[in-house]
């Protein structure tokens, strides 16, 4: 897939439409593909559940879910859940890992002299693989850089990036929408195949370092915003970056019928529906039938 957004996406975040179509074909052969909330409902009511069920989920609410995945879901008649960041829907903004990726690529390709600027020194303290020079980082180097920056809070990362872009007068923003708008979300829901879950209001990591009031607002208000704009209650929740703390778990249990983490693995009938595991899939590790089957072989 040739798409101008792909080179600056956070590594491990994409598959091509052709690969996704192949994945759907394989999953239909081995599993009952269900809506996540339907599986949770069966479990909560103690009803008979499919022996091998699979729920397809997407995080963040990227517009390419609508552009590329949705047509394949329709042609295959397969359901899915998209976890959206409610207050970023319809806005020409991106998450800080993508902002960082675009900034690094922009400086490396066009302004390598800026790497000696004091405003950029903090980026160069931890990663050892990327030399911060006149070439773009590899996807592995970029992934390491993003991981090292997760020591900062989401707000601090966004503030730092905004300051750098302003000080150095570098335009590293979005030139076309990266996230869904509410009209697209409504069309997805109206199809009957896609349900919308909450991924907080602003993609805030809900760990013990996050203020309690912010955790409460991110979990509760996102559900209200989705209901207001879509006319459908968000039944499910996804923890940003997989981070959670006891308060976040309690609030999610009070407001949603279930939630997913980023912890890898399968779920049995006695799994905690508010801390469900998932199997992450992306192009680099599931590019053909053999690689995909190897990735999901725990149930095969």
N, C-alpha and C positions, 0 to 999 in steps of 0.2 A: 504494500500500500504506500503510495507516494503522497505524503501529507506534510505540509510545511511545519506542522506542530510537533511531529514525531521526534526530530533530533533533539529538541529541548525538553521533552517529557522526562519526568523522573524515571530512572530505569526500573524495569519490572512492572510497568503500568499498562502495557498495551499488547493486543494481539491483532493480526490483520483480519479483515472480514472473511477471507478464505479459510484461515485457521479456525476462526470462531464457528463458521458453518460446519467444518469438519468435526469440531468438538461436539456440537449439537447432535450431529448424526450418530456419533459414537455413544453419547449419553442416552439417547433415545433407545438404543439397542440394549443397554444394560440396566437402565434405571427407570423408575416412574419419576418424571420431572414434575415437581409440585411448586406451588407458591409457598414461600417460607411461612407466611402466617397461617396457611391452611394446615401445614404439617404441625405447627404449634397448637392449633385448635384441636386437631385430632388427639394430640398428646394430652392436652389439658382435660379433655373429656373422657379420656381412657378408652378411646375407640381403637379399632383395629387399624394399624398403620402399615403402609407398604413395606415389604421386606427390604427393599433397596430403593430408597427415594433420594432425589437430588434436587436441591434448590439453587438456582443460578442467581448470583448477587453481583451488583456493581456498586462501587463506592464513589462518593463525591458529587455525582450529577454532571458528568462531562457531556458536552453537546454531541460528542461522537457516539455516545450511547444511542442517541436519537438518529444520527446520520447513518451509522453503520450497523449497530447491533439490532435496533428495532426492526428494520426490514427483514432481517434473518429470523428474528423471533416470530414475526408474523407469517413468513412463508413456511416455517416449521411448526407453527401453532404451539409454541413453547412459552411458558410463563417465566417471569423474572422479577426480582426486586431491585430497585435502585434507591440507594441511600443518599439523600440530597442534603446539602448544607443550606438550610432554608434561607438565610439572609444574604446569601451570595447568588441565589438564583436570579437570572435576568440582569446581572451586573457584569460589566466588563472588567472583572478582577480575576486574579488567580491565587492559588495557594502559595505560601512562601517557598516550598521546595522548587516549584516551577519558576517563581520569580528569581530565586538564587541561580537556578540553572541558566536562565536567559541572561542574567547579569554576567555570570562567569564566561559564557560563550561570547557575549557581546564585547566584553573587555579583551578576551583572548584573541578574538578575530580582528578587532578594529582599533583597540586602544591598549595594546600590551604595555605601554609605558606607564599606565595607571597602576600596575601591580606594585610599584614602589611607593604609591601614594599612601600616606598615613591612614586614610579612611578604609583602606582595604587590608591592612596588616592583620587584623583580627581573624580574617578568613584563612590565613596561611599558617596558623599556629599548630594545628593538629594533623591534617592529612599529609601523608608522606609520599603518596604515589603520584600526585599531580604537581608539576613544577611551576605552575602559574606563569605561563610564558605565552608566546605568540601562537599557540595552537589550542584548539578546543580540547577539553578533557575527554577521555574515553568514558563510556557509560559506567564502567567499574569505578573509575576515579571520581566521577560525579556522584555516584551512589555513596561512596565513602565520605565525600565532603558533606552531603546532605545529612548523613547519619551523625557526623560529628557536630553538626549545628543543632541537633535536637537537645543539646544541653541547655539551650536558651528556650525561653517560653515563646509561644506563637506570637504574642504581641511584640515581644522584644525583637524577634526576627523581622517581622514586618516593619517595625519602626526603624531598625538598622538599614534595611534595604531601601526604604523610602528616603532616608537621609543620604545614603550613598548616591542614589539616582539623582537626587536634587543637587547635591554638592558637586558631583562630577558631570552633571547635565547629560546623563546617559538615559536614553529611552530604551528600557528593557521590558516594557509592558506588553499588552496584548493588542494585536492588530486585527484580530477577528475574535468573535465570542468563543470562549473555551468551555463555558458552562451553559447548561440548559436555561431556557426562559420558561415562564409559567404557562405560556400557550403550548409549548412543546410538552411540558409535564402533563398538562391536561389531556393532550392528545394521547400520550402514552397510557394514562390511566383509563381513558375512554375506550381503548382497545380491548379492555378486559384481561389483557395478558400481563400488564405491568402494574405492580403495586409500588407505592412510594413509602419508604421508611425514612426515619430521621437520622441525620449524621451531625447533629447539633446545629446551632445557628451560624457559627463562624469557624467550625473545624477546630475547636479548642480541645487540647489534650486534657482529659479529665482525671488527672493524677492528684496526689496529695499536696502538690505544690500550688495547685489552682485554688483561688479563693472560693469559699463555699457558696457565696451568692452567685458567682459566675457559673459554677457548676449547675446550680439550680436553674438559672436563667437559660443556659444553653440546652439543657435537657427538656425543660417544660415548655419554653417559648417556641422552640423549633416545631414541636407538635402542633401548637396553636397556629403558627404561620402556615404550615402545610395544610391544615384543615381549612383555613380561611381561603386559601388560593386554589385549592384543588377540590374542596367539597368532599374529601374522603379522609377519614381519620388515619393517621399514621400508627399502625399497630406494632411496628418493629423498629429497632434502634441498632445503630452501629457505633462502637466506640472509636473515635478518631485515633489513629496510630495504635489501636488496641489498648490504650492507657485507661485505667480505671482505679478507683479507690472505693472504700466502703460506702461513702456517701453517694457516689455516682451509681453504684450498684443498687442501692436502696431506692433512689429516685427513679431509676429506669424500671425497676420492678413495680413501682407504684403507677407508672404512666404507660408502660408498653407491655404487650403480651410476651415479648421475647427480645433477645438482642444477640448480636454476633460480635466476636472478637477478631483479632488477627492471629490468634494461636492456631497453629496448623494441626489438622487431624480430622477424624470422622466423629460423628455423634451417634450414640446409641439411644434406645428408647428411654433410658433413665438419665439422659444428659440434662444438665441445668440449662433450661431454655433461655436464660438471661446471660449465659456465657458460652454460647455455642462456638465450636471450632469451625474452621473453614480450610479448604484446600486452595491456596493461591495459584492462579494460572496466568502465565504471560508467555509472550512469543519465544523468548530465549530458552525456556525449559519445556515447552509443549508445542513445538513448531510442526510436528507431524504425528501420525497415528501412533507410532511406536513410543515416542516421547510422552505423548498425552496418556497413553495406557499405563506407562510406567509411573506417571505422576499420580494416577488415581487407583493404582493397583491394590490398595488396601481393601477394596471391596470386591475385587475381581476373583 
